[in-house]
């Protein structure tokens, strides 16, 4: 490992790309702490701290946005919207992404500023000043556009996917707070705090979940494929055996993203209905039902977890239905003169591929569901702060694992291209012998 790191910095181009990427991430973190003018930051932070402690829908929404955007609502800074408008625009419009990003930034900025103004988190003198609205909306829009530009610069001059690197950096910034919480709550002499067994359980769980996430990300079911032989004159071509890789977790992190985003709405709706249903204005059964449903769909409760798991399964199968086309894959195999041994090319091959994909998706969705609900279960059962348990699974951990593996694979490719051993090759460091190609 040490020799591989030395090899990374021996290559000037790779070294410059890594340092440029780190520099852009440092710029992102500096801008993350530049506050918006006119916003009462202390009251805003206290509001979201209480929302997170009570597990309200607003608190979950803030945590959800912080994971996927690289920004934070609890600190209303110029990067408060993060990269989320750019991601939304990229999904909606492929060609007009930049222009749509600006429009979404303006809409989201106005909505967010209106909300914090209604909650009394903006100084009265600023809220009544039209120039403050223009300044705040412009600052939030410019912050997201600048993050978009940072991501593009990392794509061009750095290494790794720029937007993904920004999101991962935003997730990892919560790790120091989690470590401080563990140290602050570790006291073997106090039965109400963590002891040595709890600490070992937490560390062991973290290692196991990270290892499982890596395996889930790279796991494949390899379907053997035989290439047909072709005789041309006296020579025989083809006949090689290869494999068709089918990813166990074909949907990646998308099923959890869809499930977690939709799980925000039940609690928001039931909390709103329970708040508007006052005694005397609504039947008693309606008031009791809405309050029970509001409590039942709080994060970590059994109905919430059960519905969450079902939605992860649903979106896992929905994603392969949209993205995986066994008929087209079988057609490509037939057109290239390849076939799966024991199966006729065409519809029979397509049926087999669909059956295999459904089976491995069932297993992949099970692992995905366990990783998704593990932070909530540990938070609820062991009373460990969510800032710590979020690193035991969930969307944030899968994003970090996926982006890190992609980064290592790119560094590996750059090292191997220059005849150095990489992180994943399992070979000793140092220059390797150049392999001669076939003679012409």
N, C-alpha and C positions, 0 to 999 in steps of 0.2 A: 504493500500500500504506500509506504513512504517513498519507495523508488518510483512508483507511478506518479505521485504528486511532483517529484523532482522532474520527471519527464514532461509533465504538463507545462512547467515553467521554463523548460529548455526551449520549447517551440515558441518563438516570438509572436507569431500570429495568434496561436491559441491563447498565450498568456495575455496579449492585448485584448482579445475578445472577452476573456473572463474578467479582467480588471475593468473593462468598459461596462460590462453588465453589472458588476458590483457598484460602480460609480453611479450608474443610473438609478439603481435601487436606493442608494444613499440619498440622492436628490429627491426621490419619492418620499422617503421617510422624513426629510427635512420639511418638505411642503405639507406633510401630514399634520404638523404642529403649528401651522400658520392659521390663526383664528379668523373667523369672519367678524367684521366690525359690527358693533351694536348688539351682539348676542351675549346674554348673561351665561357665560360658560359654567360657572359654579352651579347655578340652578339647573342648567341642562344636564350636567353630569350627575347631579343628585337625583333628578327625575328618572334617568335611565338606570341608575344604580338600584333604585327602589323597584322599578319595573322588572329588572332582571332577578331581584331577590324574590319577588312575589310570583314570578313566572307568568306574567300577564302577556297578552298577545302583542302588545307594543314592545315588550322586552324581547320576545322571540323574534319579532320582525327586525329589530335592531341587530340582533346576533346573526340572523340570516343574511341581512344586507352586508354586514361586516365581513362575513366569510366569502361571499361571492363577488364583492365589488372592490375590495382593497381599501374601502373607505370606512367611515364610522359616523353614525348619527349622534352617538353620545358625545362626540367632540365636533362641533360645527366648525370645521376648518374649510379652507379652499379646496381640499381634496375630499370633502364630506360625501359627495356623490360617488366617489371612487371611479372605477372603470365600467360600472354597471350599464350606464346609457350606451356606451360603445358596444358592449356585448349584446344588448337588446337590439341595437340598430343592425349589428352584423347578422343576427338571426332573421330579422324582418327583411332587410334590404341588403343584398350582397354588393351591388354596384354603387349605391348611394349611401354607403355606411357613414362617411364623415359628415355629410350634410344632415343626415337623419340624427346622428349623435348630438349635434348642436341643438336641433329641435327638441329632442327628448330631454336634454339637459335643462333647457329653459322650462319645460313643463314640469319636470320633477323638482327643479329648484323652487319654482313658484309654489308648488304643492307643499314641499317641506317647510319653506319659510312661513307659509300661511298657518301650518299646523303649530310650529313652535311659537308663533306670535299669539295664536289663540290660547296657548297654554301659559302665557305670561313669561316666556323665556327670552323675550327680546325687550330691551329697554324701551319705555314708552316714547321717548323722544325720537328714537330711531324708527319705531314702527309707524309713526305718523309722518315720516319724512319720505317722499317719493324717491329722492336720490338714494336713500339707503336701500330701497328695494332694487333699484337699478344696479347699484354697486354690488349687493349681495348676490343677485342672480348672475351678474357678469362674472363675479369671482368664482362661483361654483361651476359655471359653464367653462370658464377658462381653465379651472383646475382639472376637469375631466378631459378637455381637449389636450392639455399639456401631458396628462398621463397617457392618452392615446399616442401622442407624439413620442413619449419615452418608450412605450412598447414597440413602436415601429423602429426606433433607433436601435433597440436591443436586437430586433429581428435582423436588422441590416448590418450592424457593426459588432454586435455581441454574439452570444451563443445561447440558444434556447428560445422558446416562444415568449415574446416580450410581455404580452398581456397575462399569460399564465404565471410568469415569474413575479409580476407585480402582485397578483392575487396570493401567490404562495408567500411572498414577503409579508403581506398583511396578516396572513394566518399565523406565521411564525413569530410575529411580534407579541402575540399573547403568551408565548411560552415562558418568558421571564416572570410574568405575573403569576403563572401557574406554579413555577418553582418556588417563588416567594411565599405563596399561599401554603404549600406543603411544608416548608421550613417553619412558617409561623404557627402552623397547627400540629407540629410534631412535638409530643411530650409524653414519653413512656410512663411518667408518674401520674398523669392526669387521665382518668378513664374516659373523659368526654372528648379527648383528642386522639390523634393518631399515635399508635405504638409501632414497634419494630415490625410486627407481623403485617400491619396495615400498610406500612411503607414498602415492605418486600412484595406484598400482593400488588400494590400499585405499580411498582417498577416492573415486576414480572408480567403483569397484564399489558403494560405499554409495549414491552419487547415482543410478546406474543401477537398482539394486535397488529403491530407494524410489520412483523414477519408474515402474518396472514394476509395483510393488505398487499404486500409485494407479490406473494404467491397468487392471490386473486387477480392482480393486474396482469401478470405475465402468463398465467396458466392457459394451456391450449389443449384441445383434443385434435390429434393429428390423424387425418384420414389418409390411408395409403392410396397412392395414385400410380397407375402403370401407364407408361407411354407406349403407344402401338409401334410396332416395328415396320419400317418401310424399306423395301429393296429397290435400289437404283443401280442398275448394271450389276456389278459384282460386289457392291458395297451394301451393307445393312445399316440403316440409321434408326435411331430411337431405341425403344426397349428399356429406357432407364426407369427406375423407380424413384418416386419422390413422395411428398405428402402435402395434403391440403390442411393448413392450420385453421381451426375454428376456436376463437377465443371463448373461454368459459364465461367471462364477464364481458359480453359483447357490447353492452350498453355503457360500460364504464361507470362514471359517476352520475350520468344523466337520470337514471331511475330515482336515485336519492334526491336529486335536485328537484325533480317534478313532484315527488311525494312530499318532501318537506315544505315546498312552497305552497302546495294545496292544503296541507295540514294547518296552515295558519288561519284559514278562513273559518272552520267550524267554531273554534274558540272565540274568534272575533265576533262572529254572528251571535252566538249564544250569550256572550258577555253583554253585547248591545241589547239583546232582547231581555235579558235579566235586569239590566239597568233601567230600561224604559217601563218594565212591568211593575208598577207601584201597587201596594195593597189598596183595594177598593176600586181601582181602575181596571183590574184584570182578575179572572178567576184564580182561586188559590192553587188549583192543580197546575195552571199554566205557569204561575210564578215558581212553584216548586220544581216543575219539569225543566224550565229554562236554566234555573240555578244549578240543578243537578247535572244537566248536560254541559253547562259552562265549566263546572268543576271536573267532570269526567274527561273532558278533552283538553285539560291542562297537560303540558308536556310532562311525560313520565307516568301518567296514570294508565291503568290497564286498557281502557277503551281506546285511548290515544295510541298506545303502543301497538295494539292489535290492528287497528285501522291503518297505521303506518306500515306495518309489515305487509298487509294485503295490498296496499298501494305500491310498495316496492316490487312485489311480485307482478302486479298488473303492468306497471310501466316497464319492467324488464322484458316481458313478453311483447308488449306494445312496441318497444324499441326494435326488437329483432323482426317484428312484422313489417316495420317501416324500412329498416336498413338492410335486412338480409333477404336476398332473393334467390332461393334454391333453384328455380327454373332457369334463371339467367346463368347461374354458376354451372349447372349441368350442361347448358348449351355451350358455354365457353370450353368446358372440358372436351366435349364432343368435337367442337370445331378445331381444337388443337391436337386432335388425335389421341386424347388421353381418356382413361376410364378407371373406375374403381373396381378392383378385382372382385369377381363374383356378381357384378351388377351390370345390367345392360345400360348403355348410354341412353340419355333422354329422361322420360318421366320416372322410370324406376330409380335412377340416380337422384333426381330431384326429391322424390319421396323419401329416400334414405337420408339425404342431407337435412331435410326438414325435421325428420324424426330425431336425428342425433342432436340437432340444434335445440329442439324443445327439451330434450333430456338434460343436456349440459346447462341450459339456461335455468332449469329448475334448481340445480345444485348451485350455480352461480348466484341466483337470486337469494337462496338460503344464506350463503355467506354474506351477501350484501346486506340482507336484513339484520343479521346478527351484528355486523359492524355498525349499521345505522342506529340501532336501538341501544347498543351497549353503553354509550355515554349517559343516556337518560336513565337507564336502569341503575347504573352505579351511582349517579347523582341522587336518585330517589331512595335507594335502599341503604347506601352507606353514608348519606349526607355529606358527600364530597362536593365542593364547589364546581359548578359547570365549567368554569375557566380551566379546571384541571381535567375533568372527565372528557372534555371535547377532544383531547389528544389521545383518548383511548378508542377512538373510532369516529364514525360520522363522516359527513361530507368533507370537512376540512382536512382530515387525515388522508382520505383517498386522493384529494387534490394534491396535497404535498407529496405523496408517494408517486403519483403519476408524473408530476412535473419533475421531480428529482430523478426518476428513472429515465425520462426523456432527456434531461440534461446530461446524465452520465453516459447515455448511449451516443449523444452527439460528441462528447469529449472522447469517448472510446473510438468513434469513427475517425476523429481527427488524429488521434495517436497512432492508430493502426495504419492510416494512410501514409504516415511518415515513418513507418517501420519501428514503432515503439509499442510495447505491451500496454494494454489498457487496464481499467478497473475490473472489467467483466470477463477478460480473456483467460484469467487463471494462469498466466505465464509470468515468468520472472521479468523484472524491469530491465531497462537498458535497450540499446539498439538491437534489432533482430537482423538476421541474414536476409538479404534481398532474394526473393524467389524469382527464378527465371521463368519467363513465359514460354509458351510453345514456339518452337522454331518455325519460321515460315518456309 
